[in-house]
Each structure stands twice: as structure tokens, then as C-alpha cells.
Amino acid sequence: MRIFLDANILFSAARADGAIRRLLVLLHKAKHSCWVDGFVIEEARRNLAEKSPSGLSELDTLIERMHRV
């Protein structure tokens, strides 16, 4: 299944090792494809830089496993 993720999902998954990050791991393991576009990535990156800069490296790691539109 193809799943398009929004900036809020990326932000939440990158910010904390919680339910959303675990959900993305489960989706990846189940061979679902997660999709993002440049606008979503930029919004998540901007919000993390402002509110939780420590999550920026995790965001990059998450994006590596995703498809881009």
C-alpha cells in the first residue's frame, strides 16, 4: 500500500521515539511504501529546527526510507 505522510507525522516521528515512529517502522517492515514531497519535508524540517532541533538528524534518517513525489 502507498501511504502519503504529512509534515505532522514526520515531525512527530523525528521528535520522539514514540508511537508514530514505531508505526512508521511497522509500515516499513510490512513492505508498505511511505511517500513524501519536498513541501512536507521542508515544513517538518522548519518546525523541528524551531521547536526540537535534536530531531533533525532523525528526520534525515526517516526520509532515507521513504519515496519522494
C-alpha positions as CSV (number, residue, x, y, z in Angstrom):
1,M,0.0,0.0,0.0
2,R,1.2,3.5,-0.7
3,I,0.9,6.0,2.2
4,F,1.4,9.7,1.8
5,L,2.7,11.2,5.0
6,D,2.2,14.8,6.1
7,A,4.5,17.1,7.9
8,N,2.9,16.5,11.3
9,I,3.7,12.8,11.0
10,L,7.3,13.4,10.0
11,F,7.6,16.0,12.8
12,S,6.2,13.6,15.5
13,A,8.3,10.6,14.3
14,A,11.5,12.7,14.3
15,R,10.9,14.5,17.5
16,A,10.4,11.5,19.8
17,D,10.8,7.7,19.9
18,G,7.0,7.2,20.4
19,A,4.0,5.7,18.8
20,I,4.3,7.5,15.4
21,R,7.9,6.4,14.9
22,R,7.0,2.8,15.8
23,L,4.1,3.0,13.4
24,L,6.5,4.0,10.6
25,V,8.8,1.2,11.4
26,L,6.0,-1.3,11.3
27,L,4.8,0.1,8.0
28,H,8.3,-0.3,6.6
29,K,8.6,-3.8,7.8
30,A,5.3,-4.7,6.3
31,K,6.6,-3.5,2.9
32,H,4.2,-0.6,2.7
33,S,5.7,2.4,0.8
34,C,5.7,5.8,2.6
35,W,5.6,8.8,0.3
36,V,6.5,12.5,1.0
37,D,7.1,15.5,-1.1
38,G,9.5,18.4,-0.8
39,F,7.0,20.7,0.7
40,V,6.2,18.2,3.5
41,I,9.9,17.6,4.2
42,E,10.6,21.4,4.3
43,E,7.7,22.1,6.7
44,A,8.7,19.3,9.0
45,R,12.4,20.4,8.9
46,R,11.4,24.1,9.6
47,N,9.2,23.1,12.6
48,L,11.9,20.8,14.0
49,A,14.5,23.5,13.7
50,E,12.3,25.8,15.7
51,K,10.8,23.5,18.3
52,S,13.1,20.5,18.6
53,P,16.4,20.8,16.7
54,S,17.7,17.5,18.1
55,G,15.2,15.7,15.9
56,L,16.7,16.9,12.6
57,S,19.1,14.1,12.3
58,E,16.3,11.6,12.9
59,L,14.2,13.3,10.2
60,D,17.0,12.7,7.7
61,T,17.2,9.0,8.7
62,L,13.4,8.6,8.3
63,I,13.4,10.3,4.9
64,E,16.0,7.9,3.6
65,R,13.5,5.1,3.9
66,M,10.7,7.0,2.1
67,H,9.8,7.6,-1.5
68,R,9.6,11.2,-2.8
69,V,6.9,12.5,-5.1
